[in-house]
Amino acid sequence: MRYSVLGQVAVTLTGLSGLAAAMGMGAIRRELRLAAEFGINPDSMIKQQKSANELANDDDSGNVVAKTVLLPIDHGDPSVGHYENRYWVNDEYYQQGGPVFVYDVGEATAEAAAKQNLGNSTSVLTEMLNQFGAIGIAWEHRYYGESLPFNVTVDTPPEDLKYLTNKQALADIPFFAKNFTLDGHDEDLTPAAKPWVMIGGSYSGMRAAFTRHAYPGTIFASYASSAPVEARVNMSMYYDQVYAGMVANGYSNCTKDIKAGLEYIDEELSKNATAAVAIKKLFFGDGAEKNNNGDFTAALAGIYGYFQGYGLGGGKGGLGAFCEYLETDPATLQPAGPDGFAPQRGNKYVAERFASWPMFVKLVNFNYGTNCRQSNTTQPLECTLNPKSTDPDTISWTWQFCTEWGYYQSNNFGPHSLLSKFQTLEYQQYTCNRQFPEAVEKGLLPRMAHADATNQETGGWTIRPSNVYWSGGQFDPWRTLSPLSTEDIAPKGVTFTTEIPRCGVETGEHTLFGYIMDNAEHCFDLMSRFAPGRISRGYFYEALESWLPCFKPATMHGD
């Protein structure tokens, strides 16, 4: 049985909300990512029906107050207008001459994360600030939280979203940094006089690497954790990592039974209308039959929602808990053998056992804001699965992945398949088109995300900016698109090394300064009490200690 992070996590700096087998799962993965970040037991969210942000704000850490800076909406045309972007600062650990650390919260409202990471003495960020005598800044990404060039709702005109691009967002921190001042500090704190170090996990880890690459005169060094810098439409390999993690941790029988159960479900959905209605109602009760096969089977992927943030842990709603339920005989309480139950009891038995997992409807209702089986008896029945999102952060992130990044987590068809056959690339694109119908009509939403163009702009997983450290987890689904990828589609012949590169010198494409943590998932190095994470951070600390002396104060250049 694998190490469980649940109950061990203090505060982390994870970044990206996972996309899902369908768009709607991104919401629950964001909540679970934040729960891990804040050290919250995810069972508490389900029990109290509160988001991770709400629970974190109930236990406010520190006295970190939001500040704002006026930024251009379009860095290429200031006449478009300006907006106020939020950031937070902690100078408690600063020592004269120390660096400035900037943590980009990524694709989420930043306030709770900023307060927890800057105001909590056990966070990885404050560990770094203390280690290097640094000023700490937490940054809210444009179009998230209250950093809004335009208001984001389900009715936002697509023209108002055209400034939500990687290129525009990358220019924000450099614009801010060149004029940065802080009350109580008379010295020059800009990158012209101080080394600025950017850290982040997942999407914000991508941004840490990209900003160092595109703006070396602003960002002196970067820590890029679990950073999938390679844009790609087809990310079915996400579930290959889930499969590998399950097998390595003793759940091979569960993978087999999940596959068998889904085969039965797909057969029933394909058989006739009566059979399709029956299987949908088996899982979610009355009203479930109104969902199309894609939306219904997208909800089934909810069993994997905890994996990237908690591995096989995560409490009652975790993948490990689901597998323990699925692989235990309800009559004898004896575990299944290595091949699972399906070979003896049939695929139908496994599907019915899957449907009876007590936590499943609770998870789906919490994720989608539904009331399947009328679990909340004070509210009417509502079982629309994977609906069009009304959450501003989810809308913004959906725009980003539907236009530039892709990351469509369709079924990993083949012997290791963990999703329904209805989870196709076409279904993923359908969810994008459904979210932004006006953009489709006006030709402002691409037929598929412009992943190739994004990689041409950023360099994808072949970038090797100097003074960047890359960290990842063995079973992290997002490592598949990072420079630490070992997938068949990844560049071949790349050597991962912890030997510190010379300051300011890029390594060749076949060498990468980075480390893969054994039996770890997404951004586990940014969990303060995860022991292997300390090892990974240690490599970065060593490197930064060796790089800092080569910083020379000068007028900003290279931007």
N, C-alpha and C positions, 0 to 999 in steps of 0.2 A: 504494500500500500504506500502511495507516495506521501511525501511531506505535504502537509496542508498549511497554506499561508493563513487561513482563516484563524483569527484570534491571535496571530503572531504579528500582524501588520501594524506598524505605527502609522507613519504618514509617508506617502510616496508622491512621485512627480510623474505619473503616467500621462500620456498625451491623447492619443487618438481614440475616438469612439469607434468601435468596430463597426464596419458595415456588416450586413447580414446576408443570410440566404435571401433575404428580402429587406427592403429599406426599413421596415418597422422594427426589426431586431436591433438596429443601431441605437434606438432609444434606450433599450434595457442594457445594452453593452456600455453606453455612456454612464448610466446610473451605477452599474457594477464597477466600472473603471473608477468612478469617483468614490464609490464605497471603499474600494481598496486603497485609493489615495488618502482617504480620511481615516482609515482604520476602523471602518464601520462594518459590523456584522451584517451581511446582506439580508439575513432573515429579519432583521429589524425593519428594513424598508417594507417588506411584504406585510409584516405584522402590523406596523403603524400606518401603512399606506402613505408613506412620506418618501420624497426623493432624497438622494444622498445630499444634495445641497441643503435641503430643509433640515435634515438631521444634523449636518455640520453646523449650520447657523444656530441650531438649538444649543450647541456647545461651542460658542465663538472663542477662537484662540487668538490671544494677543490683541493689540490695539493698533492694527494696521488700517490706515484710512486711504480711501481711493483718491487719486489725483487725476487730472485730465490734461491732455495736450491737444492742441488744434492741429489736425492733419489734413492735407489735401485729399479729396475724394479720388482724384485722378492725378497721380504724380507726374503725368505727362502734360496735363492741362489744368493748372490751378484755377482757371476761370470756372470750372465745373462747380467749385465750392469747397467748403471745409466741414469737418465734423470733429466732435470731441471724442478722443480715445482714452479709455481708462488705463491706469497703471497704479501699482502699489510699491512702496519703498520701505526697506528696513536698513538702517545704518547702525544698529546696535552693536554689530560685531566689527565695524570698520576700524581699521588701523591706518594711520597716515601712510600714504603711498600704496595702499592696497588696491586690488582690482575691483571692477564692477561686474557682478554676475546678473545676467538677465534670463529669466525663465519665462518662456512663452507658454501660456496655459493651453493654447490650441483651440480646438473647435468646441468650445463650451463657455458659458458664462463664467467669468474668472473670479468673482468676488470670494466665494467660499474657498476655492483652491488657493488664492493669494493669501488669505488670512491664515489658513491652516499651514501653508508652507513657509510663509514669512514669520508668522507669529507663534509657531509651535517649535519649541527647542529640540524636539526629537525628530524633526523632519530632515530629509536628506539635504534640502536646500540650506537650512540653517547649519547643518554639519559642514557644508562646503563654505559658507560664509565665515564660520568660526575658524575653519582650517586655514583659510587664506586671508583673513582680516578684511573681508570684502563688504561692499555695499550690495544689497540684494534688491532686484527689481522683478516684480511679476507683471506680465504684460497680457492685456486682453486683445485678442485677435479681432480685426475689423469684421463687422456684421454679426458679432456675438455679444451676448450680455447687453450692456448699455453703450457699447462702442459701435454705433449705428450710423453709417452714412445715410441710410434710408431705413425707415421702419420695416421690419420683417414680419409679414403675416402670410396667411395662405393666399391673400389677394394682392400681394406685392407685385407690381408690374415687372416683367422680366427685364425691362430696360434699367430698372433700379438695382438689379443684381449683377449687371455687367462689370461692375468695379470689384466684384468679389472674385478675384483671380490670384493665382500664385504670384505673378509678377507684381501686382499692386500691393499685396500683403507683405511681400519680402521688402519692399521699399519703406514700409512704415517705421520699423525700429531704427534703421539708419537715419531717417529724417528726424526722429525724436532724439536720437543719441547725440547728434552734432550740436544740439543746443541745450543739453540736459544740465540742469542746476538743481541744487538741493539746499533748502534752508539750513543754516548752521554750518555750511561748508563754503569757505571762500575760495578754495582751490578749484582748478579746472578739473571737472569730472567727466569730460567728454572723451571719446576715443582718441582724440588728438593727444591727450595727456595721460590717459589711463588705459590699461588693457581691459577690454570688455570681453567677457567670457559668456557664451550662450549655452544653455543646457535645455534639454527637453527629451521627452519620450514619445515615440510613435510619430504622430503628425508633427508635434512640436519638436521632436528629434530630427525629423526631416528638415524642418525650418532652421534648426540650429546648424545643420550641415550646409544647407543651401545658402544661408545668409553669410556664413564664412566664405563660401565659394564665390558668391556674387559680390559681396561687400567686404573684402579683406581689410579695408581701411577702417571698418567699423568694428567687426568682430575679430578679435585676436586669436581665439581658440574656441572649440566647441566640443560638447559631450553629446553624442547622438545615440540615444538608447532606442532599440527596437524600431529603427527608422526605415520604413519601406519606400525608399527614394525612387524606386522604379515604378512608374505608372503602368498599369496594365488592365485591360478590360476584363480578361478572363482570369479570375483569382480562385479557381476551383481548388487549387493546391492548399488553400486555407484549411480545408477539411482533411487533407493528407497529414497535416501536422497534428490535428486533433486525433486522428486515427493512430498515429505513431505514439503520441503521448499516452493514449489509452492502453495500447498494447504493452508499452514499456512499463506501465504501472499496474499490470496484472488484470486488465479489463478486456483481454482479447475476446473472451466469450461474449461480452456486452456488444462489441463491434459487430460480431456475427449475428447476434439476435436483433440488433437495431436494423441491420441490412435486411434480414429476413422479414421483420415486421413491416418495413417500408415497402418491400416487394408485394406483400399482401395488400397493403393500403393502396398502392398504385394499381394493382389488379382490380380492386373493387371500384376505384375511381374511373377506371377505363371500361368496366364491364357494361354498365347501363345506368340510367338516371336513378333508378331505385336503389341500386347498390351504392352509388356515390352518396346519395342522401344519408343512407344508413351509416356509412363509415364516418361521415362528418359529424353526425349526431352522436355516434359512439364516443367521440372525443370531447365534444363541446356542447352537446345537447341541442335543444330547439334553437333555431336561428342560424346554426352553423351551416346548414344546407344552402344558405343564400350566398355563401362565399364561393368564388371560383377555385379550381383545383390548385392554382398557384398560390393564392392567398392562404388557403387552408394548409397546404403542406409547408408554407413558409412558417406558419405558427408552430408546426411540429419541430422546427429547428430550434425552438426555444430551449430544448434540453442542453444545447451547447453554449447558451448565453454566458455562463459563468466561466467557461474554460480559459479564455485568454487572460482573465484577471486573477483566477484562483486555481487554475489547473483542475485537478480532480477534487479539490476542496470546495469550500464555499457554503458549507452548512446544508440545510435541508433542501435547498433548491439547486445544489451543485450537481455536476455531471456524475461525480462519484456516488452521490446519494441516489441518483436515478439508477445507476448501474447496480448498486447493491439491491435496490428494490426489484429491478427487472430480473436479476440473476439469483433471486432467492425464492425457493418454492414456498408459496403462501400457506400450504398445509403442513409441511414437515419442517419448514424454516431451514432446510438444507440448501447449500449453494449449488448452482449449476456446474456442470463439468466444463472442460476447456472449450467445447464446441457449443456451449449454450443449450437452451431448451428447444430451439426450433427443430433440430433433427429428429427428436423423439415426439414432440408435442405439436409440431406444425407451426407454420408462419402465422396462422390466425391466432393461436394462443398467445404468441409474443405480442402481436398488435393489440390484443385485448388487454394484456398485462400493462403495456405501454399506456394505453388510454386510462387505466385505473390508477395511475400514480397520483397520490393525493395532492401533491404540490403543483401538478402541471397546470390545471385551470387557474390556480391562484397566480402563477407566474405569468401566464398569458394575459389574464385580466389586468395585472399590474403593468405589464409592458404596453399593452394597446389601449388601456383605459376602458376596457370592455367590461361587461357583466354577464359573461357566458355562464349558463346554468343558474343565473340569477344568484350568484354567490352572495352578493349584497342584497338581502331581501328588502331593504328600504328603497331600492332603486329598480327601475324597470329592466327587463331583459334586454340586453344589447350584445350581439356577438358578431360584429363586423371586424374581421381579422385583417391585420396589416392595412389599416385605413390610411388615407392621405393624411400626412402629418399636419398638425396645427401648431406644433412646438417651434418657436423661432430658431433655436439652435439647430434642431434637426432639419428644418427647411434650409438653413444656410449650408450645413454640411452636405445635404443631399444635392444642392446646386453644385457644390464643389466636385463631388465625386461623379456626378452625372455629366459634367462638362469637361473636367480636366484629368481626373485621376483614374476613373474606372473602378477597380477593386470589386468587380461584381463576383460575389461569392456563390457561384452556381454549384451544382452537384459535381463531386469528384467521381464521375462515372468510372466504373471498373470494379475490381475486386475489393477495394477499400471504401466503396461508396458509403456515405453517411447521410445522404439526403434523398428526397423523392426525385423521381425522374422528371417531375414537373418544375423542378428548380433549375431552369435553364438560363442561359444568357438573355434569351428573348424575354423571359419573365422579368429579369432584373431591369431590362430596359423599359418594359411596360410600367414598372413602378416609378421610374423617372418621368416618363411621359404623363402618367396619371397625376403626379405631383405638380407638374408645370405645363398644363395643357395650353395656356396662352403662349408660352415660349415655343411650344411645338408649332402652333398655328402661325406664329410670326417668323419661324425659321431661326429662332435664337437658342434652341436646344439642339445639340448635335444628335444625329441618329444613333451614335455610340460616342462615349467619352473620347476626347481627342488625346488619348494616352501617348501616342507616338510623338505628337507635336510637343506635349509636355516634357517628354524625355529629351527631345532635341533642345528644348529651352534650358533644362536643368542639368542634363548629363546623365540622369538616371543612376543606375547602380555602378556605373564606371567612374563616377566623380571621385577624385582623390585630393580634396583640398588639404593643404597643410594644416598642422595643429588641430586635427580632428581625431577624436577617439570614438570608435564604434563598439557598441555593446549589444548583446542579444541573448535570448534564451533558446535552449535546445529545441523545445517544442512550441516556441512562439509561432503562431500562424503567420504573423507579419514579418518574421525573419525571411520568409520565402521571397520577398521582394526587396530585401535590404542587401547591401554589399556583402553581408555575412551569409548570404544564401548559399545553400549546397544543393539546390534543386537542379534538375536536368536542364532547365531552361536558363539557368544562371551562367554568367561568364565562367569559362573553364580555366583551370590552372591558377586560381587565386590562392595565395598563401596568407593565412591569418597569423599575425604575430603580435606579441606583447612587447617586442623590442621597440623602444621609444625612437621615433624618427627625429631627425634633426629639426630644430625650430625653423619654420618658414619654408621647409623643403617638402614638396609633394612626393609621395611614393609613386612608383609605377603602377599601372593598372593591375599587375599581377601580385601586388603586395598590399595588404590592408592592416592598419594598426587597429586591432580589435580583439574581442574575446567573446566566446560563447559559453554561457553558464550551463552546466549539466542540469538536466531535469528541471528546467525553469521555463516559464512562459513569458507573457508580455510585460516588459518593463519591470521585471522582478528585481533588477539591480537598483531600482529607485524606491524599493521598499526598505525602510531603514533597519528592520530587524531580520531581514532575509540574509543569512550569513554569506552565501555565495555572492550576493550583491556587493558586500563589502570588498570582496576580492576584486571584482570588476572595477568598482570605483577607485580602488587603490592604484590600479594601473593608470587611471586618468590623473589622479593626484600626483603620482610620481612624474608623469609626463609634464603636467602643468608646472610643477616646481622647476623642471629643467628648462621649460620654454619661457617662463616669465622674465628671466634675466635678459633675454634677447629683445624684449620690448623697448623701443626707443620712442619717447615722446616726439611728436612731429605734427605738422599740419596734415589733416586728413587727406588721403589720396587713395587712388584705386577704386573709388566709388563712382 
